[in-house]
Amino acid sequence: MSKILLVEDDALLLEVMRNILEIEGYEIHPASNGKKALDLFVNIIPDLIISDIMMPVMDGYELLESVRVLPNGVTVPFLFLSARTERADVSRARLLGVDDYLFKPFDAPELINAVRSRLDRRRRVELFDTRAAHLQTVIMLANVIEARDPYTAGHLERVRRLALNLAFALDWANEEIVILEFGAILHDIGKIIVPSRVLKKTGPLDEDEWKLMRQHPEAGAKMLEGVDHLKAAIPYVLCHHEWWNGSGYPMGLSGEKIPREGRLLAIVDAFDAMTTNRPYHISMMAKDAIEEIRQNKGIYFDPEIVDVFIRSYKT
């Protein structure tokens, strides 16, 4: 539930706005002037501030300036309510870092739309910043994996690109696509437990070596269990070798019992394996690999996701 700090010295207007926003499901923290609002801000760290400008004790300009100098107040969206439309007032607010204005009088839909717009933008910014920070760590881990397995150089980046393209074609939500990117890059992280002699072997693996190799999905999933911001990527790591007909590993899941993350990644992972040279086969042309994928839909691969992959594949 988003927390809104609502600052207005008109008690009736404050109560009206509070009722409107609480009906919409927001957690409202009211204050009658800037000083009280600043004290509340420190305690609750709101997701949005809505403030009148002309108030006793501390006005809206002073509140905005005070919030913006706080480390956790720099990025909090700030929406001014005002009957004042003079250009000088607007310019001063912009210089201090206000995000938007809502001019009095306004109706309930205007208020609700303004709040939704600012909160949606804040979520998008936070998602981008979080993704960028975590992605650096994820890429570093991926580089460690590829350094141990010379036959998969570039594999993780290609799988990432293919997976993103397919997820966009499937119309996945932005939040899901962020997790997908982590999952695609980290799907082979469990290979860290596979001995180098197995990873670098130029001939076919024997049964004992295959047993070691087949441990990597579970090993990778276990590694991510203790990393809060990567837990959501576990289905990619754990299930990218599960097949639609139940003949895959590590759990032998079948059909829609396989998380859709695993079903998506199984297709792009297999496609990249078929189109690159490996110790156990020569690479195929992309069109031949696509035909192979098509022939195995409903056997190894989710039929619906295969159809979207084939339609959306870009060289």
ZADO-1210 file (C-alpha; in nm, 4 decimals, padded with zeros to 6 digits):
<atoms>
<atom x="00.0000" y="00.0000" z="00.0000" code="MET" pos="1"/>
<atom x="00.1454" y="00.3364" z="-00.1063" code="SER" pos="2"/>
<atom x="00.1923" y="00.5918" z="00.1712" code="LYS" pos="3"/>
<atom x="00.0890" y="00.9502" z="00.0997" code="ILE" pos="4"/>
<atom x="00.1805" y="01.2476" z="00.3167" code="LEU" pos="5"/>
<atom x="-00.1123" y="01.4886" z="00.2771" code="LEU" pos="6"/>
<atom x="-00.0491" y="01.8477" z="00.3900" code="VAL" pos="7"/>
<atom x="-00.3305" y="02.1053" z="00.3959" code="GLU" pos="8"/>
<atom x="-00.4279" y="02.3713" z="00.6525" code="ASP" pos="9"/>
<atom x="-00.7941" y="02.3734" z="00.5450" code="ASP" pos="10"/>
<atom x="-00.9358" y="02.1017" z="00.7726" code="ALA" pos="11"/>
<atom x="-01.2420" y="02.0373" z="00.5561" code="LEU" pos="12"/>
<atom x="-01.0438" y="02.0040" z="00.2325" code="LEU" pos="13"/>
<atom x="-00.7899" y="01.7849" z="00.4106" code="LEU" pos="14"/>
<atom x="-01.0641" y="01.5479" z="00.5260" code="GLU" pos="15"/>
<atom x="-01.2279" y="01.5373" z="00.1830" code="VAL" pos="16"/>
<atom x="-00.8989" y="01.4520" z="00.0098" code="MET" pos="17"/>
<atom x="-00.8175" y="01.1970" z="00.2760" code="ARG" pos="18"/>
<atom x="-01.1494" y="01.0184" z="00.2231" code="ASN" pos="19"/>
<atom x="-01.1081" y="01.0178" z="-00.1567" code="ILE" pos="20"/>
<atom x="-00.7598" y="00.8688" z="-00.1416" code="LEU" pos="21"/>
<atom x="-00.8333" y="00.6159" z="00.1328" code="GLU" pos="22"/>
<atom x="-01.1218" y="00.4811" z="-00.0760" code="ILE" pos="23"/>
<atom x="-00.8646" y="00.4278" z="-00.3531" code="GLU" pos="24"/>
<atom x="-00.6592" y="00.2160" z="-00.1131" code="GLY" pos="25"/>
<atom x="-00.3815" y="00.4578" z="-00.0188" code="TYR" pos="26"/>
<atom x="-00.2409" y="00.4931" z="00.3329" code="GLU" pos="27"/>
<atom x="-00.2860" y="00.8598" z="00.4235" code="ILE" pos="28"/>
<atom x="-00.0822" y="01.0540" z="00.6790" code="HIS" pos="29"/>
<atom x="-00.2386" y="01.4016" z="00.7264" code="PRO" pos="30"/>
<atom x="-00.0678" y="01.7163" z="00.8480" code="ALA" pos="31"/>
<atom x="-00.1975" y="02.0733" z="00.8875" code="SER" pos="32"/>
<atom x="00.1288" y="02.2543" z="00.8133" code="ASN" pos="33"/>
<atom x="00.4770" y="02.2005" z="00.6775" code="GLY" pos="34"/>
<atom x="00.6458" y="02.1595" z="01.0158" code="LYS" pos="35"/>
<atom x="00.4162" y="01.8730" z="01.1184" code="LYS" pos="36"/>
<atom x="00.4565" y="01.7220" z="00.7734" code="ALA" pos="37"/>
<atom x="00.8354" y="01.7302" z="00.7963" code="LEU" pos="38"/>
<atom x="00.8248" y="01.5514" z="01.1315" code="ASP" pos="39"/>
<atom x="00.5941" y="01.2889" z="00.9826" code="LEU" pos="40"/>
<atom x="00.8144" y="01.2495" z="00.6759" code="PHE" pos="41"/>
<atom x="01.1137" y="01.1432" z="00.8836" code="VAL" pos="42"/>
<atom x="00.9075" y="00.8746" z="01.0553" code="ASN" pos="43"/>
<atom x="00.7128" y="00.7274" z="00.7636" code="ILE" pos="44"/>
<atom x="00.9177" y="00.8018" z="00.4471" code="ILE" pos="45"/>
<atom x="00.6134" y="00.8421" z="00.2206" code="PRO" pos="46"/>
<atom x="00.5864" y="00.7360" z="-00.1436" code="ASP" pos="47"/>
<atom x="00.4295" y="01.0705" z="-00.2376" code="LEU" pos="48"/>
<atom x="00.3791" y="01.4141" z="-00.0801" code="ILE" pos="49"/>
<atom x="00.0746" y="01.6255" z="-00.1641" code="ILE" pos="50"/>
<atom x="00.1008" y="01.9714" z="-00.0127" code="SER" pos="51"/>
<atom x="-00.0736" y="02.3054" z="-00.0115" code="ASP" pos="52"/>
<atom x="00.1565" y="02.6052" z="-00.0583" code="ILE" pos="53"/>
<atom x="00.0211" y="02.8793" z="00.1668" code="MET" pos="54"/>
<atom x="00.0211" y="02.7400" z="00.5234" code="MET" pos="55"/>
<atom x="00.1134" y="02.8663" z="00.8722" code="PRO" pos="56"/>
<atom x="00.4343" y="02.7724" z="01.0613" code="VAL" pos="57"/>
<atom x="00.6041" y="02.6295" z="00.7507" code="MET" pos="58"/>
<atom x="00.4656" y="02.6820" z="00.4004" code="ASP" pos="59"/>
<atom x="00.4815" y="02.4413" z="00.1081" code="GLY" pos="60"/>
<atom x="00.7954" y="02.5940" z="-00.0416" code="TYR" pos="61"/>
<atom x="00.9849" y="02.5535" z="00.2855" code="GLU" pos="62"/>
<atom x="00.8579" y="02.1983" z="00.3210" code="LEU" pos="63"/>
<atom x="00.9682" y="02.1086" z="-00.0322" code="LEU" pos="64"/>
<atom x="01.3117" y="02.2627" z="00.0224" code="GLU" pos="65"/>
<atom x="01.3523" y="02.0825" z="00.3572" code="SER" pos="66"/>
<atom x="01.2493" y="01.7461" z="00.2097" code="VAL" pos="67"/>
<atom x="01.4826" y="01.7760" z="-00.0879" code="ARG" pos="68"/>
<atom x="01.7930" y="01.8162" z="00.1323" code="VAL" pos="69"/>
<atom x="01.7190" y="01.4889" z="00.3137" code="LEU" pos="70"/>
<atom x="01.8986" y="01.1823" z="00.1689" code="PRO" pos="71"/>
<atom x="01.5734" y="00.9861" z="00.1435" code="ASN" pos="72"/>
<atom x="01.3720" y="01.2861" z="00.0254" code="GLY" pos="73"/>
<atom x="01.5501" y="01.3621" z="-00.3002" code="VAL" pos="74"/>
<atom x="01.3440" y="01.1282" z="-00.5155" code="THR" pos="75"/>
<atom x="01.0065" y="01.1327" z="-00.3358" code="VAL" pos="76"/>
<atom x="00.7445" y="01.2777" z="-00.5757" code="PRO" pos="77"/>
<atom x="00.6053" y="01.6105" z="-00.4557" code="PHE" pos="78"/>
<atom x="00.2694" y="01.7425" z="-00.5781" code="LEU" pos="79"/>
<atom x="00.1649" y="02.0982" z="-00.4981" code="PHE" pos="80"/>
<atom x="-00.1985" y="02.2011" z="-00.4425" code="LEU" pos="81"/>
<atom x="-00.2552" y="02.5690" z="-00.5011" code="SER" pos="82"/>
<atom x="-00.4998" y="02.8350" z="-00.6090" code="ALA" pos="83"/>
<atom x="-00.2008" y="03.0460" z="-00.7144" code="ARG" pos="84"/>
<atom x="-00.1170" y="03.0258" z="-01.0824" code="THR" pos="85"/>
<atom x="00.1279" y="03.3133" z="-01.1163" code="GLU" pos="86"/>
<atom x="00.4311" y="03.2224" z="-01.3258" code="ARG" pos="87"/>
<atom x="00.6726" y="03.3274" z="-01.0508" code="ALA" pos="88"/>
<atom x="00.5147" y="03.0807" z="-00.8076" code="ASP" pos="89"/>
<atom x="00.5332" y="02.7970" z="-01.0571" code="VAL" pos="90"/>
<atom x="00.8947" y="02.8791" z="-01.1446" code="SER" pos="91"/>
<atom x="00.9998" y="02.8873" z="-00.7808" code="ARG" pos="92"/>
<atom x="00.8426" y="02.5471" z="-00.7205" code="ALA" pos="93"/>
<atom x="01.0133" y="02.4007" z="-01.0270" code="ARG" pos="94"/>
<atom x="01.3514" y="02.5270" z="-00.9108" code="LEU" pos="95"/>
<atom x="01.2985" y="02.3618" z="-00.5728" code="LEU" pos="96"/>
<atom x="01.2165" y="02.0287" z="-00.7396" code="GLY" pos="97"/>
<atom x="00.8373" y="01.9995" z="-00.7395" code="VAL" pos="98"/>
<atom x="00.7058" y="01.7227" z="-00.9659" code="ASP" pos="99"/>
<atom x="00.3650" y="01.8597" z="-01.0528" code="ASP" pos="100"/>
<atom x="00.0899" y="02.1102" z="-00.9722" code="TYR" pos="101"/>
<atom x="-00.2789" y="02.0527" z="-00.9065" code="LEU" pos="102"/>
<atom x="-00.4680" y="02.3799" z="-00.9108" code="PHE" pos="103"/>
<atom x="-00.7682" y="02.4473" z="-00.6917" code="LYS" pos="104"/>
<atom x="-01.0537" y="02.3881" z="-00.7357" code="PRO" pos="105"/>
<atom x="-01.0131" y="02.0288" z="-00.8560" code="PHE" pos="106"/>
<atom x="-01.2436" y="01.7282" z="-00.8510" code="ASP" pos="107"/>
<atom x="-01.1898" y="01.3722" z="-00.7252" code="ALA" pos="108"/>
<atom x="-01.0895" y="01.2214" z="-01.0655" code="PRO" pos="109"/>
<atom x="-00.8259" y="01.4934" z="-01.1143" code="GLU" pos="110"/>
<atom x="-00.6760" y="01.4203" z="-00.7729" code="LEU" pos="111"/>
<atom x="-00.6802" y="01.0435" z="-00.8238" code="ILE" pos="112"/>
<atom x="-00.5251" y="01.0665" z="-01.1722" code="ASN" pos="113"/>
<atom x="-00.2497" y="01.2999" z="-01.0516" code="ALA" pos="114"/>
<atom x="-00.1631" y="01.0648" z="-00.7642" code="VAL" pos="115"/>
<atom x="-00.1628" y="00.7552" z="-00.9845" code="ARG" pos="116"/>
<atom x="00.0559" y="00.9249" z="-01.2436" code="SER" pos="117"/>
<atom x="00.3223" y="01.0287" z="-00.9920" code="ARG" pos="118"/>
<atom x="00.3264" y="00.6935" z="-00.8116" code="LEU" pos="119"/>
<atom x="00.3463" y="00.4984" z="-01.1391" code="ASP" pos="120"/>
<atom x="00.6414" y="00.7070" z="-01.2485" code="ARG" pos="121"/>
<atom x="00.8131" y="00.6561" z="-00.9126" code="ARG" pos="122"/>
<atom x="00.7718" y="00.2784" z="-00.9468" code="ARG" pos="123"/>
<atom x="00.9203" y="00.2854" z="-01.2960" code="ARG" pos="124"/>
<atom x="01.2199" y="00.4885" z="-01.1789" code="VAL" pos="125"/>
<atom x="01.2783" y="00.2606" z="-00.8791" code="GLU" pos="126"/>
<atom x="01.2494" y="-00.0467" z="-01.0980" code="LEU" pos="127"/>
<atom x="01.5059" y="00.0910" z="-01.3411" code="PHE" pos="128"/>
<atom x="01.7516" y="00.1942" z="-01.0683" code="ASP" pos="129"/>
<atom x="01.7203" y="-00.1385" z="-00.8867" code="THR" pos="130"/>
<atom x="01.7593" y="-00.3338" z="-01.2089" code="ARG" pos="131"/>
<atom x="02.0705" y="-00.1387" z="-01.3090" code="ALA" pos="132"/>
<atom x="02.2384" y="-00.1948" z="-00.9721" code="ALA" pos="133"/>
<atom x="02.1594" y="-00.5656" z="-00.9533" code="HIS" pos="134"/>
<atom x="02.2416" y="-00.6272" z="-01.3182" code="LEU" pos="135"/>
<atom x="02.6035" y="-00.5321" z="-01.2616" code="GLN" pos="136"/>
<atom x="02.6378" y="-00.8046" z="-00.9970" code="THR" pos="137"/>
<atom x="02.4553" y="-01.0571" z="-01.2109" code="VAL" pos="138"/>
<atom x="02.6782" y="-00.9908" z="-01.5121" code="ILE" pos="139"/>
<atom x="02.9869" y="-01.0300" z="-01.2946" code="MET" pos="140"/>
<atom x="02.8641" y="-01.3720" z="-01.1796" code="LEU" pos="141"/>
<atom x="02.7835" y="-01.4688" z="-01.5375" code="ALA" pos="142"/>
<atom x="03.1371" y="-01.3800" z="-01.6462" code="ASN" pos="143"/>
<atom x="03.2728" y="-01.6178" z="-01.3830" code="VAL" pos="144"/>
<atom x="03.0576" y="-01.8995" z="-01.5228" code="ILE" pos="145"/>
<atom x="03.1609" y="-01.8393" z="-01.8830" code="GLU" pos="146"/>
<atom x="03.5269" y="-01.8173" z="-01.7885" code="ALA" pos="147"/>
<atom x="03.5043" y="-02.1784" z="-01.6648" code="ARG" pos="148"/>
<atom x="03.3200" y="-02.3085" z="-01.9720" code="ASP" pos="149"/>
<atom x="03.4906" y="-02.2057" z="-02.2983" code="PRO" pos="150"/>
<atom x="03.2268" y="-02.3774" z="-02.5095" code="TYR" pos="151"/>
<atom x="02.9522" y="-02.1424" z="-02.3918" code="THR" pos="152"/>
<atom x="03.1309" y="-01.8117" z="-02.4555" code="ALA" pos="153"/>
<atom x="02.8621" y="-01.5589" z="-02.5403" code="GLY" pos="154"/>
<atom x="02.5844" y="-01.8097" z="-02.4621" code="HIS" pos="155"/>
<atom x="02.4415" y="-01.6168" z="-02.1681" code="LEU" pos="156"/>
<atom x="02.4214" y="-01.2901" z="-02.3586" code="GLU" pos="157"/>
<atom x="02.2559" y="-01.4592" z="-02.6568" code="ARG" pos="158"/>
<atom x="02.0068" y="-01.6369" z="-02.4319" code="VAL" pos="159"/>
<atom x="01.9326" y="-01.3091" z="-02.2543" code="ARG" pos="160"/>
<atom x="01.8618" y="-01.1357" z="-02.5851" code="ARG" pos="161"/>
<atom x="01.6452" y="-01.4198" z="-02.7185" code="LEU" pos="162"/>
<atom x="01.4538" y="-01.4472" z="-02.3906" code="ALA" pos="163"/>
<atom x="01.3828" y="-01.0731" z="-02.3739" code="LEU" pos="164"/>
<atom x="01.2585" y="-01.0705" z="-02.7317" code="ASN" pos="165"/>
<atom x="01.0280" y="-01.3645" z="-02.6617" code="LEU" pos="166"/>
<atom x="00.8960" y="-01.2148" z="-02.3357" code="ALA" pos="167"/>
<atom x="00.8138" y="-00.8881" z="-02.5112" code="PHE" pos="168"/>
<atom x="00.6320" y="-01.0846" z="-02.7826" code="ALA" pos="169"/>
<atom x="00.4357" y="-01.2645" z="-02.5106" code="LEU" pos="170"/>
<atom x="00.3444" y="-00.9243" z="-02.3622" code="ASP" pos="171"/>
<atom x="00.4910" y="-00.9949" z="-02.0199" code="TRP" pos="172"/>
<atom x="00.4799" y="-00.7144" z="-01.7642" code="ALA" pos="173"/>
<atom x="00.7850" y="-00.4939" z="-01.7099" code="ASN" pos="174"/>
<atom x="00.8422" y="-00.6343" z="-01.3607" code="GLU" pos="175"/>
<atom x="00.8438" y="-00.9888" z="-01.5024" code="GLU" pos="176"/>
<atom x="01.0871" y="-00.8904" z="-01.7756" code="ILE" pos="177"/>
<atom x="01.3330" y="-00.7507" z="-01.5210" code="VAL" pos="178"/>
<atom x="01.3346" y="-01.0870" z="-01.3399" code="ILE" pos="179"/>
<atom x="01.3581" y="-01.2723" z="-01.6706" code="LEU" pos="180"/>
<atom x="01.6748" y="-01.0821" z="-01.7573" code="GLU" pos="181"/>
<atom x="01.8357" y="-01.1905" z="-01.4310" code="PHE" pos="182"/>
<atom x="01.7162" y="-01.5482" z="-01.4806" code="GLY" pos="183"/>
<atom x="01.8446" y="-01.5691" z="-01.8361" code="ALA" pos="184"/>
<atom x="02.1890" y="-01.4444" z="-01.7379" code="ILE" pos="185"/>
<atom x="02.2106" y="-01.6675" z="-01.4293" code="LEU" pos="186"/>
<atom x="02.0429" y="-01.9848" z="-01.5579" code="HIS" pos="187"/>
<atom x="02.3733" y="-02.1766" z="-01.5678" code="ASP" pos="188"/>
<atom x="02.5181" y="-02.0383" z="-01.2443" code="ILE" pos="189"/>
<atom x="02.5012" y="-02.3867" z="-01.0894" code="GLY" pos="190"/>
<atom x="02.7768" y="-02.4990" z="-01.3262" code="LYS" pos="191"/>
<atom x="03.0129" y="-02.3449" z="-01.0747" code="ILE" pos="192"/>
<atom x="02.9974" y="-02.6821" z="-00.8934" code="ILE" pos="193"/>
<atom x="03.0799" y="-02.8845" z="-01.2067" code="VAL" pos="194"/>
<atom x="03.4519" y="-02.9726" z="-01.2276" code="PRO" pos="195"/>
<atom x="03.6476" y="-02.7912" z="-01.4982" code="SER" pos="196"/>
<atom x="03.7557" y="-03.1224" z="-01.6485" code="ARG" pos="197"/>
<atom x="03.3898" y="-03.1969" z="-01.7220" code="VAL" pos="198"/>
<atom x="03.3076" y="-02.8512" z="-01.8545" code="LEU" pos="199"/>
<atom x="03.6142" y="-02.8492" z="-02.0803" code="LYS" pos="200"/>
<atom x="03.5897" y="-03.2074" z="-02.2018" code="LYS" pos="201"/>
<atom x="03.6020" y="-03.2189" z="-02.5822" code="THR" pos="202"/>
<atom x="03.4379" y="-03.5593" z="-02.6206" code="GLY" pos="203"/>
<atom x="03.1034" y="-03.7021" z="-02.5073" code="PRO" pos="204"/>
<atom x="03.0402" y="-03.7104" z="-02.1324" code="LEU" pos="205"/>
<atom x="03.0142" y="-04.0470" z="-01.9602" code="ASP" pos="206"/>
<atom x="02.7272" y="-04.1330" z="-01.7255" code="GLU" pos="207"/>
<atom x="02.9046" y="-04.0115" z="-01.4100" code="ASP" pos="208"/>
<atom x="02.9937" y="-03.6843" z="-01.5796" code="GLU" pos="209"/>
<atom x="02.6326" y="-03.6381" z="-01.6922" code="TRP" pos="210"/>
<atom x="02.5197" y="-03.6926" z="-01.3340" code="LYS" pos="211"/>
<atom x="02.7478" y="-03.4095" z="-01.2283" code="LEU" pos="212"/>
<atom x="02.6249" y="-03.1853" z="-01.5098" code="MET" pos="213"/>
<atom x="02.2596" y="-03.2526" z="-01.4296" code="ARG" pos="214"/>
<atom x="02.3108" y="-03.1209" z="-01.0772" code="GLN" pos="215"/>
<atom x="02.3631" y="-02.7649" z="-01.1948" code="HIS" pos="216"/>
<atom x="01.9964" y="-02.6473" z="-01.1955" code="PRO" pos="217"/>
<atom x="01.9408" y="-02.7459" z="-00.8328" code="GLU" pos="218"/>
<atom x="02.2826" y="-02.6162" z="-00.7297" code="ALA" pos="219"/>
<atom x="02.2115" y="-02.2823" z="-00.8968" code="GLY" pos="220"/>
<atom x="01.8675" y="-02.2537" z="-00.7372" code="ALA" pos="221"/>
<atom x="02.0168" y="-02.3223" z="-00.3951" code="LYS" pos="222"/>
<atom x="02.2725" y="-02.0476" z="-00.4487" code="MET" pos="223"/>
<atom x="02.0001" y="-01.7913" z="-00.5195" code="LEU" pos="224"/>
<atom x="01.7801" y="-01.8861" z="-00.2234" code="GLU" pos="225"/>
<atom x="01.9814" y="-01.6635" z="00.0084" code="GLY" pos="226"/>
<atom x="01.9777" y="-01.3574" z="-00.2214" code="VAL" pos="227"/>
<atom x="01.6505" y="-01.1697" z="-00.1685" code="ASP" pos="228"/>
<atom x="01.6473" y="-00.9713" z="-00.4925" code="HIS" pos="229"/>
<atom x="01.7296" y="-01.2792" z="-00.7031" code="LEU" pos="230"/>
<atom x="01.4912" y="-01.5354" z="-00.5486" code="LYS" pos="231"/>
<atom x="01.2293" y="-01.4609" z="-00.8139" code="ALA" pos="232"/>
<atom x="01.4743" y="-01.5806" z="-01.0808" code="ALA" pos="233"/>
<atom x="01.4934" y="-01.9323" z="-00.9312" code="ILE" pos="234"/>
<atom x="01.2347" y="-02.0879" z="-01.1714" code="PRO" pos="235"/>
<atom x="01.4602" y="-01.9978" z="-01.4652" code="TYR" pos="236"/>
<atom x="01.7627" y="-02.1538" z="-01.3012" code="VAL" pos="237"/>
<atom x="01.5840" y="-02.4629" z="-01.1704" code="LEU" pos="238"/>
<atom x="01.3541" y="-02.5477" z="-01.4620" code="CYS" pos="239"/>
<atom x="01.5268" y="-02.4617" z="-01.7902" code="HIS" pos="240"/>
<atom x="01.6019" y="-02.8317" z="-01.8552" code="HIS" pos="241"/>
<atom x="01.2481" y="-02.9540" z="-01.7823" code="GLU" pos="242"/>
<atom x="01.0712" y="-03.0850" z="-02.0942" code="TRP" pos="243"/>
<atom x="00.7029" y="-03.0598" z="-02.1844" code="TRP" pos="244"/>
<atom x="00.6682" y="-03.4424" z="-02.1932" code="ASN" pos="245"/>
<atom x="00.8241" y="-03.4877" z="-01.8487" code="GLY" pos="246"/>
<atom x="01.1545" y="-03.6350" z="-01.9683" code="SER" pos="247"/>
<atom x="01.3700" y="-03.3458" z="-01.8486" code="GLY" pos="248"/>
<atom x="01.5514" y="-03.2780" z="-01.5226" code="TYR" pos="249"/>
<atom x="01.5944" y="-03.2216" z="-01.2321" code="PRO" pos="250"/>
<atom x="01.2327" y="-03.2941" z="-01.1292" code="MET" pos="251"/>
<atom x="01.0785" y="-03.4499" z="-01.4397" code="GLY" pos="252"/>
<atom x="00.7955" y="-03.1968" z="-01.4496" code="LEU" pos="253"/>
<atom x="00.5611" y="-03.1974" z="-01.7476" code="SER" pos="254"/>
<atom x="00.3260" y="-02.9611" z="-01.9292" code="GLY" pos="255"/>
<atom x="00.2024" y="-02.6614" z="-01.7351" code="GLU" pos="256"/>
<atom x="00.3424" y="-02.8044" z="-01.4128" code="LYS" pos="257"/>
<atom x="00.6675" y="-02.6584" z="-01.5393" code="ILE" pos="258"/>
<atom x="00.6784" y="-02.2887" z="-01.4403" code="PRO" pos="259"/>
<atom x="00.6345" y="-02.0760" z="-01.7490" code="ARG" pos="260"/>
<atom x="00.9742" y="-01.9190" z="-01.6776" code="GLU" pos="261"/>
<atom x="01.1326" y="-02.2593" z="-01.7317" code="GLY" pos="262"/>
<atom x="00.9198" y="-02.3293" z="-02.0392" code="ARG" pos="263"/>
<atom x="01.0289" y="-02.0038" z="-02.2024" code="LEU" pos="264"/>
<atom x="01.3960" y="-02.0443" z="-02.1200" code="LEU" pos="265"/>
<atom x="01.4031" y="-02.4079" z="-02.2342" code="ALA" pos="266"/>
<atom x="01.3205" y="-02.2946" z="-02.5872" code="ILE" pos="267"/>
<atom x="01.5750" y="-02.0154" z="-02.6209" code="VAL" pos="268"/>
<atom x="01.8443" y="-02.2147" z="-02.4388" code="ASP" pos="269"/>
<atom x="01.7968" y="-02.5101" z="-02.6746" code="ALA" pos="270"/>
<atom x="01.7880" y="-02.2837" z="-02.9795" code="PHE" pos="271"/>
<atom x="02.1191" y="-02.1217" z="-02.8873" code="ASP" pos="272"/>
<atom x="02.2770" y="-02.4616" z="-02.8119" code="ALA" pos="273"/>
<atom x="02.1715" y="-02.5852" z="-03.1569" code="MET" pos="274"/>
<atom x="02.3043" y="-02.2805" z="-03.3391" code="THR" pos="275"/>
<atom x="02.6514" y="-02.2740" z="-03.1798" code="THR" pos="276"/>
<atom x="02.9389" y="-02.5202" z="-03.1970" code="ASN" pos="277"/>
<atom x="02.9657" y="-02.7558" z="-02.9003" code="ARG" pos="278"/>
<atom x="03.1942" y="-03.0539" z="-02.8330" code="PRO" pos="279"/>
<atom x="02.9061" y="-03.2886" z="-02.9128" code="TYR" pos="280"/>
<atom x="02.7687" y="-03.1260" z="-03.2313" code="HIS" pos="281"/>
<atom x="02.8334" y="-02.8808" z="-03.5144" code="ILE" pos="282"/>
<atom x="02.6116" y="-02.5740" z="-03.5173" code="SER" pos="283"/>
<atom x="02.2930" y="-02.5636" z="-03.7243" code="MET" pos="284"/>
<atom x="02.1656" y="-02.2807" z="-03.9396" code="MET" pos="285"/>
<atom x="01.9022" y="-02.0748" z="-03.7574" code="ALA" pos="286"/>
<atom x="01.6270" y="-02.1866" z="-03.9963" code="LYS" pos="287"/>
<atom x="01.7110" y="-02.5526" z="-03.9280" code="ASP" pos="288"/>
<atom x="01.7107" y="-02.4956" z="-03.5517" code="ALA" pos="289"/>
<atom x="01.3731" y="-02.3240" z="-03.5774" code="ILE" pos="290"/>
<atom x="01.2375" y="-02.6235" z="-03.7659" code="GLU" pos="291"/>
<atom x="01.3783" y="-02.8536" z="-03.4968" code="GLU" pos="292"/>
<atom x="01.2034" y="-02.6476" z="-03.2311" code="ILE" pos="293"/>
<atom x="00.8807" y="-02.6610" z="-03.4309" code="ARG" pos="294"/>
<atom x="00.8971" y="-03.0398" z="-03.4662" code="GLN" pos="295"/>
<atom x="00.9464" y="-03.0798" z="-03.0928" code="ASN" pos="296"/>
<atom x="00.6668" y="-02.8541" z="-02.9737" code="LYS" pos="297"/>
<atom x="00.4379" y="-03.0552" z="-02.7530" code="GLY" pos="298"/>
<atom x="00.7246" y="-03.3003" z="-02.6955" code="ILE" pos="299"/>
<atom x="01.0016" y="-03.0985" z="-02.5365" code="TYR" pos="300"/>
<atom x="00.8588" y="-02.7480" z="-02.5648" code="PHE" pos="301"/>
<atom x="00.5411" y="-02.5590" z="-02.4727" code="ASP" pos="302"/>
<atom x="00.3418" y="-02.5456" z="-02.8008" code="PRO" pos="303"/>
<atom x="00.2001" y="-02.1967" z="-02.7480" code="GLU" pos="304"/>
<atom x="00.5326" y="-02.0400" z="-02.6542" code="ILE" pos="305"/>
<atom x="00.6995" y="-02.2156" z="-02.9500" code="VAL" pos="306"/>
<atom x="00.4505" y="-02.0559" z="-03.1894" code="ASP" pos="307"/>
<atom x="00.5237" y="-01.7100" z="-03.0491" code="VAL" pos="308"/>
<atom x="00.8995" y="-01.7747" z="-03.0591" code="PHE" pos="309"/>
<atom x="00.8877" y="-01.8731" z="-03.4262" code="ILE" pos="310"/>
<atom x="00.6748" y="-01.5699" z="-03.5179" code="ARG" pos="311"/>
<atom x="00.8904" y="-01.3256" z="-03.3232" code="SER" pos="312"/>
<atom x="01.2415" y="-01.4637" z="-03.3865" code="TYR" pos="313"/>
<atom x="01.4817" y="-01.1982" z="-03.5134" code="LYS" pos="314"/>
<atom x="01.8231" y="-01.2771" z="-03.6555" code="THR" pos="315"/>
</atoms>
